[in-house]
Amino acid sequence: MLDIKNINLISLIGILITITLVSGCNARGIMNLQSGNVFASQTWHNEDNSFTVPFVWHDGHIIIETKVNGAKSLRLALDSGASTTVLFETQRTKSLPLDIGREIKLRSSIVNVVNDVLIEIGDIKLAELTIIHVPIDQNPLFDSYEMAYFDGAIGFDILNHFNVTIHYAEKLVTFSRQDAHLDFIDDKWVTLPISIQGRIPYVDATMENSEGNLSQYSYVVDTGAPEYIYLNEKLAKGIEFPSVFVESQIQNFDGKHVIKTSRIKLFGLAGETFLDIAANDLPYFEDDYGVGLIGSGLLRKFDVHFNYRAGYMALHRNTLSNKTYIDQSGFVLEPHQLGGIVKHVSEDSHAAIIGIKVGSIVNRIQGITLNEENFDLLRNLFRSEVSTLMICWQNGSVNECSKLNLNNSLPL
């Protein structure tokens, strides 16, 4: 994200959602949706107290394999910022049998309330769920089936009933019963209290204010936000966002917005201090409880354990680097079946000069064909210390290649 990386905030469902009933509603479904699925049931089908599943790290999201209404191999993002489970219309879900109760308005989109949904994750069954279904023509994240690399998101509906541990470095997620004793949560882990507001977890973290003093601020813990830190400086008293930054445009359920990306001097979490950390200023972000989000870009430097019943999260530093990186390409690149699709280009960037446009399909970076498996690896080259990259793209039927100069105004 930034001059570069789109915030795929599925978390808007949790943070920015304003449900406006269209007219006359399915009362039980709406009540179920607004109450965090109080009428749903949760079943544990395992003799052990825990089980572990792999995840795929893709475009900054934790993608786990699930079943929805019996359909196998669907891909949901594990998103602690999602207060409601969301299912997108994709190539994989378009023929899924769904009990659509009614339509509601989600900002500028018309979405469906779906009742009696069954979701299976490993040995867990969640039944009688009410969820949100987003038709493809109402989804600001994906313009087409070719862009839809995952099928939705689940957060509170699983986190509220089971403990969840994300092993970022190993790409594993462990689910455990809430009354289970976990041997791996020991004195090497740092335990932090969390508060659940609007079915979203909040935790305190430390920043250096404009007077050079350390102050605590509350943040959403958002595993569905791909970058490091997001904040609205207007909400963070004593914090001034750096005057040197890059601008970009993002689009999500709340519309289109210009954001600033820079580095803030110091950010402290769970006894770890991150210096010159990459951060995004979200001037439109509104929150009664916190000043911003801690995204998976930072969380993935830890193993992260959530225990909603006991009101805490635990973090254990893993082997991933303390450095935080900023995309310097000058354009926003998102996954596509043909490689990556350009969603935004900064006017003064070298990308614009060489002819990269909104809608261009990037298919090769440094001579390597871009695909789903290597998308994150190759796009991360935009965040590296190199000054130029060879890039190939397609505008309509025209194929072009050129060297791309990276903007290193915000170095590592």
C-alpha positions in Angstrom: 0.0 0.0 0.0 1.0 3.6 -0.3 2.2 5.1 -3.4 1.7 1.6 -4.0 -0.1 -0.8 -1.8 -3.9 -0.9 -1.8 -5.5 -1.5 1.6 -7.7 -4.5 1.0 -9.6 -3.6 4.2 -12.1 -6.4 4.5 -11.9 -5.0 8.0 -14.2 -2.3 6.8 -16.9 -4.8 7.5 -15.9 -4.6 11.1 -14.9 -1.0 11.5 -16.7 1.1 8.9 -19.8 -0.9 8.3 -23.1 1.0 8.6 -26.0 -1.3 8.0 -29.0 0.6 6.6 -32.1 -1.7 6.4 -33.7 -1.2 3.0 -37.3 -2.0 4.1 -39.1 -4.7 6.1 -36.5 -7.3 7.2 -36.0 -10.9 8.3 -35.8 -10.0 12.0 -34.1 -13.2 13.2 -31.4 -12.9 10.5 -30.7 -9.2 11.2 -30.6 -9.9 14.9 -28.2 -12.7 14.4 -26.0 -10.6 12.2 -26.0 -7.6 14.6 -25.5 -9.7 17.7 -22.4 -11.6 16.5 -24.4 -14.7 15.6 -26.0 -15.3 19.0 -28.3 -18.0 17.4 -25.4 -19.9 15.8 -23.9 -23.1 17.1 -20.2 -24.1 17.3 -19.1 -27.8 17.3 -15.6 -29.2 18.0 -15.0 -32.5 16.3 -11.7 -33.6 17.6 -10.6 -35.7 20.6 -7.6 -33.4 21.2 -7.8 -29.9 22.6 -6.2 -28.3 19.5 -5.5 -28.9 15.8 -3.3 -27.0 13.3 -3.9 -26.1 9.7 -1.6 -24.4 7.1 -2.3 -21.0 5.6 -1.2 -19.3 2.5 0.2 -15.8 2.8 -1.2 -13.9 -0.2 -1.3 -10.1 -0.8 -0.9 -9.6 2.9 -3.7 -11.9 4.0 -3.8 -15.1 6.0 -5.8 -17.4 3.6 -7.1 -20.6 5.1 -9.0 -23.4 3.4 -12.6 -23.8 4.4 -15.9 -25.4 3.5 -19.0 -23.3 3.1 -22.4 -25.1 2.8 -20.5 -28.2 1.9 -18.4 -26.6 -0.9 -14.8 -27.6 -0.4 -11.6 -25.6 -1.0 -12.9 -22.2 -0.5 -10.4 -19.5 0.6 -11.3 -17.3 3.5 -9.0 -14.6 5.0 -8.6 -15.0 8.8 -9.3 -11.4 9.7 -9.6 -10.3 13.3 -10.9 -6.9 12.1 -14.0 -8.6 10.6 -16.9 -8.4 13.0 -19.1 -10.2 10.5 -18.2 -13.1 8.3 -18.2 -12.1 4.6 -18.5 -14.2 1.5 -17.6 -12.7 -1.9 -19.2 -13.8 -5.2 -16.2 -15.4 -7.0 -15.7 -18.1 -9.6 -15.6 -20.6 -6.7 -18.7 -19.4 -4.9 -21.0 -18.2 -7.6 -23.0 -21.5 -7.8 -23.0 -22.0 -4.0 -26.5 -22.6 -2.6 -27.3 -19.6 -0.3 -30.4 -18.7 1.7 -30.5 -15.0 0.9 -32.7 -13.2 3.4 -32.7 -9.7 2.0 -30.5 -6.9 0.7 -28.9 -4.2 2.9 -26.8 -1.1 2.0 -23.1 -1.2 3.0 -21.9 2.3 2.2 -22.2 2.5 -1.6 -22.7 -1.2 -2.1 -25.9 -3.3 -2.0 -25.1 -6.6 -0.3 -27.0 -9.7 0.8 -27.8 -11.0 4.2 -27.5 -14.8 4.1 -29.0 -17.1 6.7 -28.3 -20.7 7.9 -24.8 -20.8 6.7 -22.5 -23.8 7.6 -18.8 -23.1 7.7 -16.2 -25.8 8.4 -12.6 -25.1 9.3 -10.6 -28.3 10.1 -12.5 -30.0 12.9 -14.7 -27.0 13.7 -18.3 -26.6 12.5 -20.1 -23.2 12.7 -23.8 -23.7 11.9 -26.8 -21.4 11.5 -24.6 -18.4 10.8 -25.9 -15.2 9.3 -23.3 -13.6 7.1 -22.8 -10.9 4.5 -22.6 -11.9 0.8 -21.1 -9.4 -1.6 -22.0 -9.7 -5.3 -19.2 -9.3 -7.8 -20.7 -6.1 -9.3 -20.9 -4.5 -5.8 -17.4 -5.4 -4.6 -14.9 -2.5 -4.6 -12.0 -4.9 -3.9 -12.4 -7.0 -7.0 -13.6 -5.8 -10.4 -13.9 -9.3 -11.9 -13.6 -13.0 -11.2 -10.1 -12.8 -12.5 -9.1 -10.6 -9.6 -10.8 -12.5 -6.8 -8.0 -14.5 -5.3 -9.9 -15.3 -2.1 -13.6 -15.8 -1.3 -14.3 -13.8 1.8 -13.2 -13.3 5.5 -14.0 -14.7 8.9 -13.0 -13.1 12.2 -15.2 -12.7 15.3 -17.4 -15.7 14.5 -14.4 -18.0 15.0 -12.3 -16.0 17.5 -15.2 -15.5 19.9 -15.6 -19.3 20.4 -12.1 -20.8 20.0 -8.6 -19.7 20.8 -6.5 -19.0 17.7 -2.7 -18.9 17.4 -1.1 -17.6 14.2 2.4 -18.9 13.6 3.3 -16.4 10.9 6.9 -17.6 10.2 5.7 -21.3 9.8 2.5 -20.3 8.0 0.3 -22.3 10.4 -2.8 -21.6 12.4 -3.6 -23.5 15.6 -7.2 -23.6 16.8 -7.9 -24.7 20.4 -10.8 -25.1 22.8 -11.2 -22.1 25.1 -10.7 -24.2 28.2 -7.6 -25.9 26.9 -4.2 -25.5 28.6 -1.6 -24.6 26.0 1.9 -25.7 26.8 3.5 -23.3 24.3 2.1 -20.2 26.0 5.0 -19.8 28.5 7.2 -17.0 30.0 8.7 -16.4 26.5 5.3 -15.0 25.5 4.2 -11.4 26.3 0.6 -11.3 27.4 -1.4 -8.1 26.6 -5.0 -7.3 27.7 -7.4 -6.7 24.8 -10.8 -5.1 24.8 -13.5 -6.2 22.4 -15.4 -3.2 21.1 -18.0 -3.8 18.3 -16.6 -7.4 18.0 -13.2 -6.0 17.2 -10.1 -6.5 19.4 -8.1 -3.4 20.6 -4.7 -3.4 22.3 -2.4 -0.6 23.6 0.9 0.2 21.9 3.5 2.9 22.4 4.5 5.8 20.0 6.8 8.7 20.4 4.8 11.9 20.4 5.8 15.3 18.9 7.5 16.3 22.1 9.7 13.2 22.1 7.9 11.4 24.9 6.5 7.9 24.8 2.7 7.7 24.9 0.2 4.9 24.8 -2.5 4.7 22.2 -5.2 2.1 21.5 -5.2 0.2 18.2 -7.3 -2.3 16.4 -5.5 -5.6 16.1 -6.3 -6.3 12.5 -4.9 -9.5 10.8 -6.8 -8.5 7.7 -4.9 -5.3 7.1 -1.8 -6.1 5.1 0.5 -3.3 6.0 2.3 -2.4 9.3 0.6 0.6 11.0 -2.4 2.7 10.0 -3.4 5.8 12.0 -5.4 9.0 11.8 -3.1 11.7 13.3 -6.2 13.7 14.2 -7.3 10.9 16.6 -3.8 10.4 18.1 -3.2 13.4 20.4 0.3 14.6 20.3 1.2 12.8 17.1 2.2 14.6 13.9 2.5 12.6 10.7 5.9 13.2 9.0 6.0 16.0 6.4 7.9 13.7 4.0 5.6 11.1 2.6 4.2 9.5 -0.6 0.6 9.7 -1.6 -1.7 7.1 -3.0 -5.3 6.4 -3.6 -7.3 3.5 -2.1 -10.7 2.2 -2.8 -12.8 0.1 -0.5 -16.4 -0.2 0.8 -16.1 3.4 2.1 -15.2 4.8 -1.3 -12.0 6.3 -2.7 -9.5 8.0 -0.5 -6.1 9.6 -0.7 -3.6 8.3 1.9 -0.1 9.3 3.0 2.7 6.8 3.7 5.9 7.6 5.6 7.9 6.4 8.6 7.3 7.2 12.2 10.2 7.3 14.6 9.2 4.7 17.2 6.5 2.1 17.7 6.4 -0.3 20.7 4.5 -3.5 21.0 4.9 -6.4 23.4 8.2 -5.3 24.7 9.6 -4.9 21.1 10.7 -1.5 19.7 10.4 -0.8 16.0 12.3 2.2 14.8 11.4 4.2 11.6 8.4 1.9 11.1 6.4 2.2 7.9 3.0 3.9 8.6 0.0 5.0 6.7 -2.1 8.1 7.7 -5.8 7.4 7.2 -7.5 10.8 7.5 -11.0 9.3 6.9 -10.6 6.7 9.7 -13.1 7.2 12.5 -13.1 5.2 15.7 -14.4 5.9 19.2 -12.0 3.5 20.9 -8.6 3.8 19.1 -6.4 5.8 16.8 -5.7 3.2 14.0 -4.8 -0.3 13.1 -1.9 -2.7 13.7 -1.8 -4.8 10.5 -0.4 -8.2 9.6 2.8 -6.5 8.2 3.8 -5.9 11.8 1.9 -8.7 13.5 3.7 -11.3 11.3 7.0 -10.5 13.2 5.4 -12.4 16.1 3.5 -15.6 16.8 0.1 -14.2 17.9 -2.4 -15.9 20.2 -5.9 -14.7 20.7 -8.0 -15.6 23.8 -11.2 -13.6 23.6 -12.9 -15.3 26.6 -10.0 -14.5 28.9 -9.5 -11.0 27.4 -5.9 -11.2 26.2 -3.6 -11.8 23.4 -0.1 -13.2 23.7 2.8 -12.5 21.4 6.1 -14.3 20.9 8.9 -12.8 18.7 9.7 -15.0 15.8 12.6 -15.1 13.4 11.4 -12.5 10.8 13.3 -9.2 10.5 12.5 -6.1 12.5 12.8 -4.0 9.3 9.6 -2.6 7.7 9.5 -1.9 4.0 7.7 0.6 1.8 6.7 0.0 -1.8 8.6 2.5 -4.0 7.1 1.5 -7.4 4.7 4.4 -7.8 1.7 2.2 -8.6 -0.8 -0.1 -6.8 -0.5 -3.7 -8.0 -3.1 -6.3 -7.0 -3.4 -10.0 -7.9 -5.0 -11.1 -11.2 -5.2 -14.5 -13.0 -2.8 -13.2 -15.6 -0.3 -11.8 -13.1 -1.1 -8.5 -11.4 -3.5 -5.6 -12.3 -2.6 -2.0 -11.8 -5.2 -0.2 -9.7 -3.6 3.2 -9.4 -0.6 5.1 -10.8 0.9 8.2 -9.2 1.0 11.0 -11.7 4.6 12.0 -11.0 6.0 8.5 -10.8 8.4 6.9 -13.2 5.8 4.2 -13.7 3.5 6.8 -15.4 6.4 8.0 -17.5 7.1 4.6 -19.0 3.4 4.0 -19.8 2.0 1.9 -17.0 -1.7 2.7 -16.6 -4.7 1.8 -14.5 -5.8 -1.5 -15.9 -2.4 -2.6 -17.2 -1.6 -6.3 -16.5 1.9 -6.7 -15.2 3.1 -10.2 -16.2 6.9 -10.3 -15.7 9.2 -8.8 -13.1 13.0 -9.2 -13.4 12.3 -11.7 -16.2 10.1 -14.0 -14.0 6.5 -14.6 -14.9 4.2 -13.3 -12.3 1.6 -15.8 -10.9 -0.4 -16.5 -7.8 2.4 -18.5 -6.1 5.1 -15.9 -6.5 3.0 -12.7 -6.5 4.0 -11.5 -3.0 7.7 -12.5 -3.5 8.0 -10.5 -6.8 6.0 -7.6 -5.6 8.2 -7.3 -2.6 11.0 -6.4 -4.9 9.3 -3.0 -5.1 10.2 -2.6 -1.4 13.8 -3.7 -1.8 17.0 -1.6 -1.9 17.5 -1.9 -5.6 17.1 1.3 -7.7 15.7 -0.2 -10.9 13.7 -3.3 -11.9 12.9 -4.7 -15.3 9.1 -5.0 -15.7 6.8 -6.2 -18.5 3.1 -5.4 -18.8 0.2 -5.5 -21.2 -2.0 -2.6 -22.2 -4.8 -4.1 -24.2 -3.2 -6.2 -26.9 0.1 -4.3 -26.7 3.0 -5.9 -24.7 5.7 -3.6 -23.3 8.8 -3.9 -21.2 11.0 -1.3 -19.6 13.3 -0.5 -16.7 11.3 0.9 -13.7 13.1 3.4 -11.5 12.0 3.1 -7.9 11.3 6.2 -5.8 13.7 5.9 -2.8 12.5 9.1 -1.0 11.7 6.9 2.0 14.6 4.4 2.2 14.8 1.4 4.5 
